[in-house]
């Protein structure tokens, strides 16, 4: 498939791997990941409630969520700027 143009039919028939290889963002996978990580966060928070201070739980969850989110961001090469 060409990376320059996708018709609605080619988008519908392409696989998730092909779309990911083209650099297309997979919203379905991101939503599923968010739901799963939210459930895990609730289970961990309920399990640690009463044993760990609330600010530690909140900050810990934010740090872990941030690390996981940034790991899913693709590495991008710096833009080349043409000098005049």
NORPE-V74368 format. One record per residue. N is the residue number from 1. RES is the residue in one small letter. OMEGA is omega in radians with two decimals (* if undefined). NEAR is the number of other C-alpha atoms within 8 Angstrom. D_LAST is the distance of its C-alpha to the last C-alpha in Angstrom with 1 decimal. Layout:
BEGIN
n->(N/N)
res->(RES/RES)
omega->(OMEGA/OMEGA)
near->(NEAR/NEAR)
d_last->(D_LAST/D_LAST)
END
This chain:
BEGIN
n->(1/2/3/4/5/6/7/8/9/10/11/12/13/14/15/16/17/18/19/20/21/22/23/24/25/26/27/28/29/30/31/32/33/34/35/36/37/38/39/40/41/42/43/44/45/46/47/48/49/50/51/52/53/54/55/56/57/58/59/60/61/62/63/64/65/66/67/68/69/70/71/72/73/74/75/76/77/78/79/80/81/82/83/84)
res->(x/x/x/x/x/x/x/x/x/x/x/x/x/x/x/x/x/x/x/x/x/x/x/x/x/x/x/x/x/x/x/x/x/x/x/x/x/x/x/x/x/x/x/x/x/x/x/x/x/x/x/x/x/x/x/x/x/x/x/x/x/x/x/x/x/x/x/x/x/x/x/x/x/x/x/x/x/x/x/x/x/x/x/x)
omega->(3.13/3.14/-3.07/-3.09/3.07/3.04/3.10/3.13/-3.13/3.08/-3.10/-3.07/3.14/-3.14/3.12/-3.14/3.12/3.13/3.12/3.12/3.11/3.14/-3.13/-3.09/-3.11/-3.11/-3.13/3.13/3.14/3.13/3.10/3.11/3.12/3.13/-3.13/-3.14/3.08/3.11/3.11/3.13/3.12/-3.13/3.13/-3.13/3.13/3.14/-3.11/-3.12/-3.13/3.14/-3.09/-3.13/-3.10/3.12/3.12/3.10/-3.09/-3.12/3.10/3.11/3.11/3.14/-3.13/3.13/3.13/3.13/3.13/3.14/-3.11/3.09/-3.12/3.11/-3.11/3.08/-3.10/3.09/3.11/3.13/3.08/-3.13/-3.13/3.12/3.13/*)
near->(2/5/6/4/5/9/6/6/7/8/9/6/6/8/6/7/6/8/13/10/7/7/6/7/6/9/6/6/7/8/8/8/8/8/8/8/8/8/8/8/9/8/8/8/9/7/6/9/9/5/5/8/8/7/6/8/11/8/8/8/9/8/8/8/8/8/8/8/8/7/7/6/6/5/4/4/4/4/4/4/4/4/3/2)
d_last->(35.7/32.3/29.9/28.3/31.4/34.7/37.7/40.3/42.7/40.3/39.6/43.4/44.3/41.6/42.6/41.3/40.0/38.1/36.5/35.6/34.1/31.9/30.7/33.0/34.5/38.3/39.9/43.4/42.9/41.4/44.3/46.9/45.3/45.4/49.0/50.0/48.3/49.9/53.3/52.8/51.8/54.9/57.2/55.7/56.0/59.6/60.5/59.2/60.4/63.0/62.0/58.5/57.4/55.7/52.5/52.2/52.5/50.0/47.3/48.1/47.7/44.4/43.0/44.2/42.9/39.5/39.3/40.5/38.1/35.0/36.3/36.0/32.4/30.4/27.9/24.4/21.5/18.6/15.8/12.8/9.6/6.6/3.8/0.0)
END
